[in-house]
Amino acid sequence: MKSISTFIMLMILGFLCIDTAPAATAQTQNLQVSCGHSAMILRCTTEQCHATSLQLISHDHGTFKALDIHSPQGLEQYTAVGLTCSKATDGTPYFVVQYGQLPEGCEFCEWFHIYNTQGNLLTHSTPAILTDNSLPDGRQQFPNNREFNAMNRKLGLGRPRVQYIQSH
């Protein structure tokens, strides 16, 4: 029974990833990561891939549910650039999403956030950028990943192996 529901979920996810855009010049890059009984789909639909959309597809009691995931508070000007599934030391799966800038990226703007498989955000980055004036010039500002680092240690997720969306 579990293999049938897994097969159905993969079929639905495959359907959701089909590019139906009529514009011949637009390219769609999709990244789909399964985690427990859920999957996250990271989509880029513009040629230059300046922004992405992130959606959670969950399977609960024979029903599929889609949930749009928005950038965390304080990171609204940034976008999801990659994701992965990591398991805690107790075996519980979690999504790890990396936020940043597309298409070129940014050295000091890489935030990581943890979501459970129901799409609930478990970490925050408020304020988004921290400053430490005791650091050398050019390195005084850095992304606020404090909650991510603490939760990552608490859950025992380890270093995330993020898969990135293909941008041009």
N, C-alpha and C positions, 0 to 999 in steps of 0.2 A: 504494500500500500504506500509506503514511504517513497519507493522508487517511482511510482506513478505520479504522486503529487510533485515530486522533484522534476519529473519530465514535463508535466504541465506548466510548472513555474518557469522552466527554461524556455518552453515554447512561447509563453506570453512575453517573457523578457526579450526573446529574440524578435518578436513582433514589434515591441516598443522601440527597438533600436533601429528599425528600418528607416532609412532616410527617404521621405516622401516629398522633399522640397522641390518645387518645379524649376528653380533657377539652376541652369546648367553650370554657372560659374561658382556657385556656393559649394563648399565641401563640408561634410559633417564628420566630425570625429567623435566617436563614442567610446567610453571606457565603462565597462560593467564589472563589478566585483560582488561576488556572493559572500554572505556571511551569516551562518546559521540558517534560518528559514527566510532570510531577507536578502535583498540585493540593492546596491546603489548604482545608479547610472549617471555618469558625468558626461554631459553633452556640450559640444561646441558646434555652432551652426553658421558662424560667419567665416568668411575666407581668411581673415587675419586672426581670428580667434581671440578677440579682446575680452570676451566674457563667456561664462559657462552657465549651464543650469544643472542642478543636482536633484535627483529624485530617488526616493526610497520606494521599493516595491516589497511589500511584506505579505507573507502567507500565514493566515491564522484561521484555523478551523474550517478549511476548505474554501476560504474567501481570500482573494487578492485585493490589496489596498495600495494605492499610489499616494505618496505624500511628497510635496515639493519641499525641499530643504533650502532655506535661505541663509545667506552669510550671517555669521554671528554678529551681535551688536558691537559696533565699533569697527567692524571690518566690511561695512557695506560698500566701500569703494574698491574692495578687492574681490577676487573670485576664486572658486575652488579650482585648483590646478592638478590635483592628484588625490588618490585614495588607496586604501588597502583594508584588509580584514586582519585583525590581530586577536589572538586568544589570550585571555588572562591565565594566570597560574591555575585557577580552578576550572579552566576549560571554557569559560563564558566568552563568546565572540563579541567583538566590538569593531565598529568602523573607525578608522583614523582618516581624517580629511585634511589635506594641506591646502591652505589658502595663500594667495599671492597675487602677482600681476601677470597678465598675458598680453602680448605674445612673448615679450622679451624677458620677463622675470625681474627680480630685484634682489640684491645681495642681503639687505637687511629687512626684507618684508616676507618672511616665510613663517606662517603661523600654522600650528597643528591643533586639531580639535578632535575629541573623542565623542562618538555617538553610540548609543546602544542600538540593538537591531530593530527597535521600534521607531528609531529616528529622533530620540531625545538627545539634545545636546548636553553633555556632561561637564564641559569645560568652558571657560570664558577668557577673553583677552582684553580686560578693561583696566587701564587704558591700553590701546593697541600697541603703542610704542613706548618703551621705557628709555630713560636717559641715565647714564652713569658718568658724571664729569671726571671721575678719577681714571677713566680709560683713555687711551691715546686718541688724538684727533682722528676723525673719520670712523671711529668705532664706538663713539659715545652713545649712539642710539641703536637699539636692537628690539626685535619683536618680543612681545610679552607672551611667552610660552610657559609661565610659571605654573598655572593650574594644570596645563597639559603634562608638564614634567612631574608634578606631584601625583596626579592621577595615574600616570603611566607607571610610576614606581609602585604605587599602592596596588594596582591591578596586576603588575608584573607582565606588562605587555611587551617589554623589550623595545629594541630599536625598530620603528616601523619601516617596512619595505614598500615604500609608496610607489604605485604605478602612476605615470603621468599621462595626461591627455596630450595628443599630438597637435601642436600648434605650428603655424607657419609664420 
